[in-house]
Structures are given as structure tokens and as C-alpha cells.
Amino acid sequence: MEILIIFLVVFGIIVLQGPVIKWYNYLYEKRQYKLFLAQETFYHAIVAQHLKYYNRLSVDDQHKFLFRAYLFKKAKKFHYIEVEERAEMPILISAVAVQLTFKLEKYLFNFFKDIYVLKDDYHYGFYSRPFEGHVDHSGIYLSWDKFIKGVKGLTPSWNMGLHEMGHALAYVNFISQTEEDKHFKKEFKNFSKVARPIFESMQNGRKNLLGDYAGTNYHEFWAVSVEVFFENPIRMRHDMPELYAAMSSLLRQDIIEMLNINKLAA
């Protein structure tokens, strides 16, 4: 009898866990939404000044975007190393993460509790070359100098923030498996059907829009593809139409369509 009771209790916990977590998340977001509304104007002023992507969104989508950025920032602890903390830093970093995941269901990268912001390039582990950013089990690391240059569009087809958030998105889905997005995981297989042959041709010496660094390994190929997709979508669709289509399906975003809609609205 005792074994039966224990079994029923455990079974009940397993069955109810999903609905309970969803209800808790709903209540949490509802409480946070009220706090967010008091800060929305401030968030908008910062993000609108720096992110062209954000400015192409409809008013409703901008509202959704900022709330996601607010929740992302709320869920992280930001550490500043040899760089003076400024109010726009965590907001812009959160906004770049949301840009990548805006059409996905999961966007908080919950495995990563800590984000480290460094002044400039830095050394990591036993590597001799300096790093601009990286992602590992301890957190997300970003060189602020390189991050802000990417956000401001000073480095064509290159955006370090998007690059590292691309790594983080892959990490939570395939390595830690702590925040799996069903659509992303399923569609990544279709993406790889297109991407793998391109990557293998790069390893054999073939040049393309992505640049040599994308041929380093498949993780870097993915992260560079993220950068180019958002930063140079017209050229990507022209030079690599199948890869552009695969990225659009994977992220549920068509950047060129967004551009066209924006032109019509103007």
C-alpha cells in the first residue's frame, strides 16, 4: 500500500510539473510586466538608437521585443571587468539576444545565469590568440568594444554579439539541453542538410561570403551564418539562397521580407 501511495505521489508530481511550471511562469511574467511598463520608454530610447532591426518592427512587435529584453536582463547577472558599467550595456546585450530568438518560443537561455562584459579582447585558457567573446559552462563572455561596434554597424557582415548569442542558442539546445526549443531543434536538421555540404566545401578550400573563419569548425560556421543572415541578408540570399532560406525557416524570420514591409509602410 505504501509503495502504491509513493508511486501515485511521484506520478502526480511528474504529471502536474508541466502545468505548475507554466502557471508559475505566467504569474511571474504578469508581475514583471507591470514593472516593465514603467521602464519601457527608457528601454525604447536605448534600443531604438542602436538596433536597426528593432526599428523595422511594428509597434506591437516592438512592445513584445522590449518586454522580452527586460525579462532576459532580469534573468541574468552582469559582471563588468575592467570596463565601467553603463545603463545601456545590459539592455543592448539583452536586445541582441532577443533579436536572434524573437520568433522562437524559448529565448531566455536559462542555463546561463552570468554574462561577463570585458573592456576589450582578452585571453582565455591556453589559446595564444585573444578572444572577442566566447560561451562556455560558466557563462557568456563579450568584449564591449567589439560588441558595440557590431551593434553600430561599424563592421559589415560582422556582429560579435549575434555571433556569441548564436553559440549560446546552440548550447542550450544541444549541449546543456536545458532550454530546448522544439521548432529550433527539429528544423536544425533541415538547416544542416543545406549547411553541412557548404561547410565541407569550405574545409576543402572553397571561398564564399561567410569568410574563412566559418570553415574553422561547424560551431563557428553556424555562428557566422547567424551574423551574415542579419547583417547582410540581401547578399546572402543572392550568393547563398538555399542557406538563406534554411536560416529563415530555422529562426522563423525573413529579414528581407521585413525590409520590404518596412519600405511599404514608409
C-alpha positions as CSV (number, residue, x, y, z in Angstrom):
1,M,0.0,0.0,0.0
2,E,2.8,2.4,0.9
3,I,4.6,1.6,-2.4
4,L,1.3,2.4,-4.3
5,I,0.9,5.7,-2.4
6,I,4.6,6.7,-3.2
7,F,4.0,5.8,-6.8
8,L,0.9,7.9,-7.1
9,V,2.6,10.9,-5.4
10,V,5.6,10.7,-7.8
11,F,3.3,10.1,-10.8
12,G,1.2,13.1,-9.8
13,I,4.3,15.3,-9.4
14,I,5.5,14.3,-12.9
15,V,2.1,14.8,-14.5
16,L,1.5,18.2,-12.8
17,Q,5.0,19.5,-13.1
18,G,4.5,21.0,-16.6
19,P,1.2,22.8,-15.9
20,V,2.5,24.1,-12.5
21,I,5.7,25.5,-14.1
22,K,3.6,27.1,-16.8
23,W,1.3,28.7,-14.3
24,Y,4.2,29.9,-12.2
25,N,5.8,31.4,-15.3
26,Y,2.6,33.1,-16.2
27,L,2.2,34.7,-12.8
28,Y,5.9,35.8,-12.8
29,E,5.6,37.4,-16.2
30,K,2.4,39.1,-15.2
31,R,4.1,40.7,-12.2
32,Q,7.1,41.6,-14.2
33,Y,5.0,43.2,-16.9
34,K,3.7,45.9,-14.6
35,L,7.3,46.7,-13.6
36,F,8.4,46.7,-17.2
37,L,5.7,49.2,-18.3
38,A,7.4,51.8,-16.0
39,Q,10.7,51.3,-17.9
40,E,9.5,50.7,-21.4
41,T,10.2,54.3,-22.6
42,F,13.8,54.1,-21.3
43,Y,14.3,50.7,-23.0
44,H,12.9,52.0,-26.2
45,A,15.2,55.1,-26.2
46,I,18.3,52.9,-25.9
47,V,17.3,50.1,-28.3
48,A,15.9,52.4,-31.0
49,Q,19.1,54.4,-31.0
50,H,21.2,51.3,-31.8
51,L,19.3,48.5,-33.4
52,K,18.1,48.9,-36.9
53,Y,16.3,45.6,-36.6
54,Y,14.2,46.9,-33.8
55,N,13.2,50.0,-35.7
56,R,11.8,47.8,-38.6
57,L,9.3,46.1,-36.3
58,S,5.7,47.1,-35.9
59,V,4.7,48.9,-32.8
60,D,3.2,45.8,-31.3
61,D,6.3,43.7,-32.0
62,Q,8.5,46.5,-30.6
63,H,6.5,46.2,-27.4
64,K,6.9,42.4,-27.3
65,F,10.6,42.8,-28.1
66,L,11.3,45.2,-25.3
67,F,9.4,43.0,-22.8
68,R,11.5,40.0,-23.8
69,A,14.7,42.1,-23.5
70,Y,13.5,43.2,-20.0
71,L,12.9,39.6,-18.9
72,F,16.2,38.4,-20.4
73,K,18.1,41.2,-18.5
74,K,16.2,40.4,-15.3
75,A,17.3,36.7,-15.5
76,K,21.0,37.5,-15.8
77,K,23.8,38.7,-13.5
78,F,26.1,41.0,-15.5
79,H,29.7,41.3,-14.5
80,Y,31.9,44.1,-15.7
81,I,35.6,43.5,-15.9
82,E,37.9,46.5,-16.5
83,V,35.1,48.4,-18.0
84,E,32.8,51.0,-16.4
85,E,29.2,49.8,-16.2
86,R,26.7,51.9,-18.1
87,A,22.9,51.6,-18.1
88,E,22.7,50.8,-21.8
89,M,25.1,47.8,-21.6
90,P,22.8,45.1,-20.2
91,I,19.9,46.4,-22.2
92,L,21.7,46.2,-25.5
93,I,23.2,42.8,-24.8
94,S,19.7,41.5,-23.9
95,A,18.2,43.1,-27.0
96,V,20.7,41.4,-29.3
97,A,19.9,38.0,-27.7
98,V,16.2,38.7,-28.3
99,Q,16.8,39.7,-31.9
100,L,18.2,36.3,-32.6
101,T,15.3,34.4,-30.9
102,F,12.5,36.8,-31.4
103,K,10.3,34.4,-33.3
104,L,11.2,31.3,-31.2
105,E,9.3,30.2,-28.2
106,K,12.3,29.8,-25.9
107,Y,14.5,32.9,-25.6
108,L,15.9,33.3,-22.1
109,F,19.0,30.9,-22.3
110,N,18.2,29.9,-18.7
111,F,21.3,27.8,-18.4
112,F,23.4,30.9,-18.5
113,K,23.0,32.9,-15.3
114,D,26.1,35.1,-15.8
115,I,27.2,37.4,-18.6
116,Y,30.7,38.9,-18.4
117,V,31.4,42.2,-20.1
118,L,35.1,42.9,-20.7
119,K,36.6,46.1,-21.9
120,D,38.4,44.7,-25.0
121,D,39.8,41.5,-26.4
122,Y,41.1,39.1,-23.8
123,H,43.0,35.8,-23.4
124,Y,41.2,32.6,-22.5
125,G,42.6,29.3,-21.5
126,F,45.7,28.2,-23.3
127,Y,44.9,29.9,-26.5
128,S,47.6,32.3,-27.7
129,R,45.2,34.5,-29.8
130,P,43.0,37.0,-28.0
131,F,39.2,36.4,-27.8
132,E,36.5,38.8,-28.7
133,G,33.8,36.7,-27.0
134,H,33.1,33.1,-26.1
135,V,30.5,30.9,-24.5
136,D,31.2,28.0,-22.0
137,H,29.6,26.4,-19.0
138,S,30.4,29.3,-16.8
139,G,28.7,32.0,-18.8
140,I,28.6,34.3,-21.9
141,Y,31.7,36.5,-22.3
142,L,31.7,39.6,-24.5
143,S,34.3,42.3,-25.4
144,W,32.3,45.5,-25.1
145,D,34.5,47.3,-27.6
146,K,33.7,44.7,-30.3
147,F,30.1,44.2,-29.2
148,I,29.2,47.9,-29.6
149,K,31.0,48.2,-33.0
150,G,28.8,45.3,-34.3
151,V,25.7,46.9,-32.9
152,K,26.5,50.2,-34.5
153,G,27.2,48.6,-37.9
154,L,30.8,49.6,-38.0
155,T,31.9,46.1,-39.1
156,P,30.0,45.0,-42.2
157,S,28.6,41.4,-42.1
158,W,30.1,41.0,-38.7
159,N,28.3,41.3,-35.3
160,M,30.1,39.8,-32.4
161,G,27.0,40.0,-30.1
162,L,24.9,38.0,-32.6
163,H,27.8,35.6,-33.1
164,E,28.1,34.7,-29.4
165,M,24.3,34.6,-28.9
166,G,24.3,32.1,-31.8
167,H,26.7,29.9,-29.8
168,A,24.5,30.3,-26.7
169,L,21.4,29.3,-28.6
170,A,23.1,26.1,-29.8
171,Y,24.5,25.5,-26.4
172,V,21.1,25.4,-24.5
173,N,19.6,23.3,-27.2
174,F,22.3,20.7,-28.0
175,I,24.9,20.7,-25.2
176,S,23.2,21.5,-21.9
177,Q,19.8,20.7,-23.3
178,T,18.3,22.9,-20.6
179,E,16.1,25.1,-22.7
180,E,15.2,23.2,-25.8
181,D,13.0,24.9,-28.4
182,K,11.1,22.2,-30.3
183,H,10.9,24.1,-33.5
184,F,14.6,25.0,-33.5
185,K,15.8,21.5,-32.7
186,K,13.6,19.9,-35.3
187,E,14.4,22.5,-38.0
188,F,18.2,22.5,-37.3
189,K,18.3,19.1,-39.0
190,N,16.9,20.6,-42.2
191,F,19.3,23.5,-41.9
192,S,22.2,21.1,-41.6
193,K,21.2,19.3,-44.8
194,V,22.0,22.6,-46.6
195,A,24.8,23.9,-44.4
196,R,26.9,20.8,-44.0
197,P,27.8,20.5,-47.7
198,I,28.7,24.2,-47.8
199,F,30.9,23.8,-44.6
200,E,32.6,20.7,-46.0
201,S,33.4,22.6,-49.3
202,M,34.9,25.4,-47.2
203,Q,37.2,22.9,-45.5
204,N,38.3,21.8,-48.9
205,G,39.3,25.4,-49.7
206,R,36.3,26.8,-51.4
207,K,35.7,30.5,-50.6
208,N,32.3,32.2,-50.1
209,L,30.5,35.1,-48.4
210,L,30.9,33.6,-44.9
211,G,34.7,34.0,-44.9
212,D,37.5,31.7,-43.8
213,Y,36.6,31.7,-40.1
214,A,33.3,29.9,-40.8
215,G,35.3,27.0,-42.0
216,T,37.1,26.5,-38.7
217,N,34.5,24.1,-37.4
218,Y,30.8,23.6,-37.7
219,H,30.0,25.6,-34.5
220,E,31.7,28.6,-36.0
221,F,30.0,28.1,-39.3
222,W,26.7,28.3,-37.5
223,A,27.6,31.4,-35.6
224,V,29.0,33.2,-38.6
225,S,25.8,32.3,-40.6
226,V,23.8,34.0,-37.9
227,E,25.9,37.2,-38.3
228,V,25.6,37.3,-42.0
229,F,21.9,36.4,-42.1
230,F,21.1,39.5,-40.0
231,E,23.9,41.9,-41.1
232,N,24.0,41.2,-44.9
233,P,20.7,39.3,-45.8
234,I,20.4,40.6,-49.4
235,R,23.9,39.5,-50.3
236,M,23.3,36.1,-48.5
237,R,20.1,35.5,-50.4
238,H,21.9,36.4,-53.7
239,D,25.0,34.4,-53.1
240,M,23.7,31.5,-51.0
241,P,19.9,31.4,-51.5
242,E,19.5,27.9,-50.0
243,L,21.4,28.8,-46.9
244,Y,19.3,32.0,-46.5
245,A,16.1,30.0,-46.9
246,A,17.3,27.5,-44.3
247,M,18.2,30.2,-41.9
248,S,14.8,31.9,-42.4
249,S,12.9,28.6,-41.7
250,L,15.1,27.8,-38.7
251,L,14.7,31.2,-37.0
252,R,11.2,31.9,-38.3
253,Q,12.4,35.2,-39.7
254,D,12.8,36.6,-43.2
255,I,14.9,39.7,-42.8
256,I,14.4,40.8,-46.5
257,E,10.7,40.5,-46.2
258,M,10.9,42.6,-43.1
259,L,12.9,45.2,-45.1
260,N,10.3,45.2,-47.9
261,I,7.3,45.6,-45.5
262,N,9.1,48.4,-43.8
263,K,9.6,50.2,-47.1
264,L,5.9,49.8,-48.0
265,A,4.9,51.1,-44.6
266,A,7.1,54.2,-45.1
